[in-house]
Amino acid sequence: MGKRLLTRRAFMRTAAAAAGAVALGAALPMAGCASAGDVLRVGTKVDVPGFGFQNPETGNVEGLEVDVARELAARIKGDANALELTGVNATTRGAMLDNGALDAALATFTITDDRRRSYDFSRPYYIDTIGILVKKDSGISDLAGLDGKTVGVALSATTKDKLREAADALGITLNFAEYATYPEIKIALVVGRVDAFSVDRSILLGYQDDTTQLLDTQFAPQEYGVATAKGSELTPQVDAAIAAMEADGTLASLKERWGLSLVTEADVEAEQAAGGTGLGAGDAADDAPADAGSSAPADETGDVAASGAAPASGGGA
């Protein structure tokens, strides 16, 4: 799938829709999606271009994680349409697994040791790192340039802790403002309430536009996994399905469709063994233009890109 621009007007419409859907935990429309019966109930983001994004023109949720959810439904339930999607964010995805409202969460959910104590995770289906988005006219070129400034982060994400660790290592001080959704953080950056927007690089590429830039700084490599309730009977089925999708090329094909990173665990391990950062080969984000777009239509001059980055353990989302 070619990349297209998400316009400012479309972004504002989507920001409002995303905030409402996520806050309510509402079932979301998706082409060919079942709404009743023996379905796989999956929570996805609705505000992350390329992963889980509610198209403002169609109302449908689109992206890699939606496509992976369809594959899981096909391989576990026998029908790709035996799927019910619900909008979630970093705060609600775990809570909805806990109360049984969801069977699984495919929502840029980073695998960490702490989270493994509360949830089961599949093997990783995507690898990323934390990044930092700033205004082009901010004068900020690296993490050190954020000394004493305010960074917008998502509630319940691990980004704040990882940033604080990196700041401590540099001997600088950061202030933080936490928001429920990514569109809220982007708006806060645009209007100057925060000096930077930090979360996983693949997410930030979906919010980059001609007034902002993604810093070269990247750290805290992490893995996204499909989360299920602790001890769920679905856990081994989901893991086996992800393994099969990796083995038969389905996963790589879906990443290519959405213009995302092709980095694998093998890439990460090889580069880390060689003393590198673990970014590996095949990172589509390396050559992504600053205004590369998401899956949303481009009907006016505008913003926002979708693409991916790299590695394993730690995490932002």
Secondary structure as GFF3:
##gff-version 3
##sequence-region A 1 317
A	DSSP	alpha_helix	8	24	.	.	.	ID=ss1
A	DSSP	beta_strand	27	28	.	.	.	ID=ss2
A	DSSP	beta_strand	40	44	.	.	.	ID=ss3
A	DSSP	beta_strand	47	48	.	.	.	ID=ss4
A	DSSP	beta_strand	52	54	.	.	.	ID=ss5
A	DSSP	beta_strand	61	62	.	.	.	ID=ss6
A	DSSP	alpha_helix	64	76	.	.	.	ID=ss7
A	DSSP	beta_strand	83	87	.	.	.	ID=ss8
A	DSSP	alpha_helix	92	98	.	.	.	ID=ss9
A	DSSP	beta_strand	104	106	.	.	.	ID=ss10
A	DSSP	alpha_helix	113	116	.	.	.	ID=ss11
A	DSSP	beta_strand	119	121	.	.	.	ID=ss12
A	DSSP	beta_strand	126	135	.	.	.	ID=ss13
A	DSSP	three_ten_helix	136	138	.	.	.	ID=ss14
A	DSSP	three_ten_helix	143	146	.	.	.	ID=ss15
A	DSSP	beta_strand	150	154	.	.	.	ID=ss16
A	DSSP	alpha_helix	159	170	.	.	.	ID=ss17
A	DSSP	beta_strand	175	179	.	.	.	ID=ss18
A	DSSP	alpha_helix	182	191	.	.	.	ID=ss19
A	DSSP	beta_strand	196	200	.	.	.	ID=ss20
A	DSSP	alpha_helix	201	204	.	.	.	ID=ss21
A	DSSP	beta_strand	212	214	.	.	.	ID=ss22
A	DSSP	beta_strand	219	224	.	.	.	ID=ss23
A	DSSP	beta_strand	227	229	.	.	.	ID=ss24
A	DSSP	alpha_helix	234	247	.	.	.	ID=ss25
A	DSSP	alpha_helix	250	257	.	.	.	ID=ss26
A	DSSP	alpha_helix	265	273	.	.	.	ID=ss27
A	DSSP	three_ten_helix	284	287	.	.	.	ID=ss28
###
